[in-house]
Amino acid sequence: MRCNVSSYCRFVVFKTIAGMQWASENLPNNTFYSSGDDDFYLNFKKLLYTVNETLHFAESKNWKSYPIICFHKTALNAKPHREKESKWFIDENEYKETTFPPYCLGGFYTTRADTVRRLYDAAKKVPYMRFDDVWITGTLRQLVNMTDDMLITPSRGIVVHKLGKTVSSSVLDHT
């Protein structure tokens, strides 16, 4: 899917929401949906294994929603940057709290289309925040009553973050 929006940090959230809208309108509920940055590479075999394992785990917990799998990292007790010169600056008018809720720290996450639909519906009711990872997998997740334990961070080796670099297949084969 392509969306004509600048990649400037403030607008990434709109690209993500456009993808969520498309998924909400076009995918069956039990279809898996992933959102990822373009500088992440994944071991697809390990990703599929993790998605299936998480499905069984979610069923054993009797969760009403499929959890969000954070393939990069989960941020806990992260604080907003209030220094205006920071790339990650966020004004108190945009986010008043002193810490962010737990969220998938950028990169790459996967959930099911029915979960995406719930998050997308919630997104239409509250002001957006420029940091899509915090807003979607933190704030919106909490708004749809998904608890913090519904952020799953599997063991490493499923995705590799290579900012501005190419990755050989051997890197992913051995992760």
Phi, psi and omega in degrees: 000139177241143179226127183280071179226139178302149178278001177308139189315320183294337187256352180303323181302325180289325175297317181295316179296323177298319177295320178293323178297313179301313180298318180298325184270343189235343185257140172297154185306322186271010176280142179272144184234133176236147174233128183213149174287156184283357179251024175247139178240145185230153172267103189297323180299316179290326177297312180299318178300315181294319178299316179294317178298319180293324176300313179295320179297314180298320178296321180292334179273350184058036177289144179283339179237149171290137182291176175257123179267117179267100186282344179265286180205160171250128179270128178239135178056031178288141181255142176296144175278121181255001178277120186300334181279352181285140174300333184258018179302137173220124182289150179297336176293331180273324179215110188276333186293160181271344174223154174276154171292160174306140182205164175284121182283095175043201170079267190202125175220158182225143172208192178258160183299325179294326175291318178300319180299317179296318179294318179296317177299320178294324182298332181285349186252351183228155178298145180284161171237142186297335181269096187301324181295317178294312186295313186282307186272354176249284186296307181294322178303315179294323180297330179265018175064034171268121184286165182299330179287356176271008166261111184256128176243104181287174178298159181294166174104005180263322175235153176234130178262117180231084182301112175068019182234159172267155183237131176281157180297334181293331177297316182284328179295331185254013179269000000 
